[in-house]
Amino acid sequence: MFQFLSPRLVFVGLVLLAISSMLFARVYLQAYLGLEACPLCMTQRFFVVSWGVIALLAALHNPKDWGLRIYAALCGLAAFAGAAIAARHVWLQNLPEHLVPACGPPLEHMLENFPFWETVNIVLMGDGNCADTVWTFLGLSIPEQTLTVFCVAILVSLWQVARVYPERS
């Protein structure tokens, strides 16, 4: 159905999806609405940027056959990792109030005072700040919207891995 789309164009689409996601987060949510990103949000942003950079490299390199599949698989893995973090974030937001973990120290404090892997572990666990639903659109919280974007990136990446490519010269 979408075989007319060149692999390079699909990777450019993934780059544009990552850029638009980051612009929405940084410009609208953070700068305009004044919403600060919690540690799980920051982690999700890392994986959005990761899949965007991989897709940009793929678009610039424009490899053939297995190279395309490897880049697509790497994009999919980055998006899957981000989706896992977003799913945890959604889970935290839907916990009953009495089960929500206590709020932790700011990320900067943890990075300065805790070993790196302990900080990573604490961030991935989430805290009370991550459980707050501070903004919604169409009934979806920010992590739910982000999870949706990650799922789109995963599906596109899987399609890039599995599709039959036309012969190129």
Buried (B, 14 or more C-beta within 10 A) or exposed (E): EEEEBBBBEBBBBBBEBBBEBBEBBEEEBBEEEEBEBBBBBBBBBEBBBBBBBBBBBBBEEBBEEEEBBBBBBBBBBBBBBBBBBBBBBBEBBEEEEEEBBEEBBEBEEBEEEBEEEEBBEBBEBBBBBBBEEEEEEEEBBBBBBBBEBBBBBBEBBBBBBEBEEEEEE
